[in-house]
């Protein structure tokens, strides 16, 4: 858990600059965490998680040799949306497939129509 003091903007003691960089020890720790996460992910791909999602992968014509962590996570999200009828999982899958739906916000007319004439602008016309 980060120290909340360090998260506040305007704390020059904890802001990175070209001269204030993480120590070599901190960089090594970050690299070790990254390797650990990669190792855990590869164990998950080789473990029971793949067996649970094989039917869905087969249905989608995804060869077992092509199932990596990212594919496994996508399959898991799809499975959760279908099997558990999870609306959040469904929305996440659909947002990924189709893109997020456009959200229209009316912040000026309070739902009333605007009767403003369209303006014709000709960028090549000289001002009078």
C-alpha positions as CSV (number, residue, x, y, z in Angstrom):
1,X,0.0,0.0,0.0
2,X,1.5,3.4,-1.0
3,X,2.1,6.1,1.5
4,X,-0.8,8.6,0.9
5,X,1.5,11.5,1.5
6,X,3.4,10.5,-1.6
7,X,0.3,10.5,-3.8
8,X,-0.6,14.1,-3.2
9,X,0.2,16.5,-6.0
10,X,2.7,19.2,-5.3
11,X,4.9,17.1,-3.0
12,X,8.3,17.9,-4.6
13,X,10.1,15.5,-2.3
14,X,8.5,12.5,-4.0
15,X,8.1,13.6,-7.6
16,X,10.2,12.0,-10.3
17,X,12.4,14.3,-12.3
18,X,15.3,13.7,-14.6
19,X,17.5,13.8,-11.5
20,X,15.2,12.1,-9.0
21,X,14.8,8.5,-10.3
22,X,14.1,5.3,-8.4
23,X,17.2,3.7,-6.8
24,X,18.7,0.6,-8.4
25,X,17.3,-1.4,-5.5
26,X,13.8,-0.2,-6.2
27,X,14.2,-0.9,-9.9
28,X,15.4,-4.5,-9.1
29,X,12.4,-5.0,-6.9
30,X,10.1,-3.8,-9.6
31,X,11.7,-6.2,-12.1
32,X,11.5,-9.1,-9.6
33,X,7.7,-8.4,-9.2
34,X,7.3,-8.3,-13.0
35,X,9.0,-11.7,-13.3
36,X,7.0,-13.2,-10.5
37,X,3.7,-12.1,-12.1
38,X,4.9,-13.6,-15.5
39,X,5.8,-16.8,-13.7
40,X,2.4,-17.0,-11.9
41,X,0.6,-16.3,-15.2
42,X,2.5,-19.1,-17.0
43,X,1.6,-21.5,-14.2
44,X,-2.1,-20.5,-14.5
45,X,-2.0,-21.1,-18.2
46,X,-0.6,-24.6,-17.6
47,X,-2.9,-25.4,-14.8
48,X,-6.6,-26.1,-14.1
49,X,-7.8,-22.8,-15.5
50,X,-7.2,-23.9,-19.0
51,X,-9.0,-27.2,-18.4
52,X,-12.1,-25.2,-17.2
53,X,-12.1,-23.1,-20.3
54,X,-11.2,-25.7,-22.9
55,X,-14.8,-26.2,-24.0
56,X,-15.3,-22.5,-24.7
57,X,-11.9,-22.3,-26.5
58,X,-12.8,-25.3,-28.6
59,X,-16.2,-23.8,-29.4
60,X,-14.4,-20.6,-30.6
61,X,-11.8,-22.6,-32.6
62,X,-8.9,-21.5,-30.5
63,X,-6.2,-24.1,-30.5
64,X,-4.8,-25.0,-27.0
65,X,-1.3,-24.0,-28.1
66,X,-2.5,-20.4,-28.7
67,X,-4.0,-19.9,-25.3
68,X,-1.9,-17.4,-23.4
69,X,-2.7,-15.4,-20.3
70,X,-4.5,-12.7,-22.2
71,X,-6.6,-15.2,-24.1
72,X,-7.3,-17.1,-20.9
73,X,-8.5,-13.9,-19.2
74,X,-10.8,-13.0,-22.2
75,X,-12.2,-16.5,-22.2
76,X,-12.8,-16.3,-18.4
77,X,-14.6,-13.0,-18.8
78,X,-16.8,-14.4,-21.5
79,X,-17.5,-17.5,-19.5
80,X,-18.5,-15.5,-16.5
81,X,-20.8,-13.3,-18.6
82,X,-22.6,-16.4,-20.0
83,X,-22.6,-18.9,-17.2
84,X,-23.2,-16.5,-14.3
85,X,-25.2,-14.0,-16.2
86,X,-22.9,-11.4,-14.9
87,X,-23.9,-8.0,-16.3
88,X,-20.5,-6.3,-15.6
89,X,-18.7,-9.1,-17.3
90,X,-21.0,-8.9,-20.3
91,X,-20.5,-5.1,-20.5
92,X,-16.8,-5.6,-20.4
93,X,-16.8,-8.2,-23.2
94,X,-19.2,-6.1,-25.3
95,X,-17.2,-2.9,-24.8
96,X,-14.1,-4.8,-26.0
97,X,-15.9,-6.3,-29.0
98,X,-18.0,-3.4,-30.2
99,X,-16.6,-0.4,-28.4
100,X,-18.3,1.5,-25.6
101,X,-21.7,2.9,-26.6
102,X,-21.8,6.7,-27.2
103,X,-23.1,8.6,-24.2
104,X,-25.0,11.7,-25.1
105,X,-25.1,14.4,-22.4
106,X,-27.5,17.3,-22.7
107,X,-25.9,20.0,-20.5
108,X,-27.4,23.1,-22.1
109,X,-31.1,22.7,-23.1
110,X,-32.5,20.6,-20.3
111,X,-34.1,18.3,-22.8
112,X,-35.7,21.0,-24.9
113,X,-35.0,21.3,-28.6
114,X,-32.6,24.0,-29.8
115,X,-33.9,26.2,-32.5
116,X,-30.7,27.7,-33.8
117,X,-30.3,28.2,-37.5
118,X,-27.3,26.4,-39.1
119,X,-24.5,28.7,-40.1
120,X,-22.9,28.3,-43.5
121,X,-19.2,28.9,-43.2
122,X,-17.0,29.2,-46.4
123,X,-13.4,29.3,-45.4
124,X,-12.4,30.5,-48.9
125,X,-14.8,33.5,-49.0
126,X,-13.2,36.9,-48.4
127,X,-14.6,39.0,-45.6
128,X,-16.4,42.2,-46.7
